[in-house]
Amino acid sequence: MRSSDTAWRMNETINGRPYQQVYGWTKKYDTDGVHGLEDRRGQTKSEEELTNEENLERRIQQIERENERLRAENLSLKKLEEIVRRD
């Protein structure tokens, strides 16, 4: 039985859900089984699931955050040094 046939049958029984939604569920189920139907919105991929490009992008973002934190720390230390010199 094809996925589209299953989707049409499911659509008749699932409270009038749109065909595209039911078809999407069916494709996910056919591909990944029950785990494919889990809601993963807002979850990040594990290290094993990342492509090399995604891994590099994640590393760049991490370095940029660290750089910003160090700039803020450097600025606060300069201000502290200036306050200490004034006194």
N, C-alpha and C positions, 0 to 999 in steps of 0.2 A: 504494500500500500504506500502510495506517495505521500509526502508531507502535506501537499496542498489538499489532497482528499481528506486526510485526517483533520486538517485545519477547518475545512468546511463543516465536517461533522461536529467538531467541537464547538464551532461558532453557533450552531443551532441550539446547543444546550447550555451555553455559558452566559446567561443573562444579557443576550444581545450585544456582546462585545464586538468591536469592529473586526473585520476580517484580517486587516494588517496586524493587529495586536495578537490575535490567536495564531496567525501564521508565524509571527516572530517567536512566540512561545514554542511552537512546534519545531521550528528550525533549531532553536537552542536545545530543546530536548533531544532531537535527533543527533545533534553534534556532541553534546556534553552530558546527556542524561539528566538526572534530577539536579545535579550540581549546576548545570547550565541555567536553571530557572531561579537560582539564588539571586537576591538583590545585592549587587556589588556597587551601587552608586556611592560615591564618596570614598571608596576604598582605594588605596594605592596598590600598585603591583608589587609583588615580592621581588627580591633581587634576581631570582632565577627566571622570572617572567619578563624581565626587561631586555630589550634589544641593546646592542652596543651603543647605538645613538642615544637611546633613552637613558642609559646608564651615564653616558658622558654629559648629557643635559642636566641630569640630577646632580652630578658632581660639580658642574659649573654653578648651579644655583646654590649649592652648599658653600662653595668658595666665595661667591658674591655675598652671601649672608655673613660669613665669617669676616670678610673684608670690611663690611659696613659696621659690624660690631667693633672691630679693631680701630676703625676711624673714630667712632664715638668714644671709645676708651681713651684714645690718644688725645682727643679734644678735651675731655674732662681732666686728664692729667696735666695738660698745658694750662688749663684754667686754674687748677689747684696750685701748680707751681707759681703762677702769677700772683695768686692770693698770698701764698707763703712769702714771696719776695717783697710784697707791699708791707707786710707786718714787720 
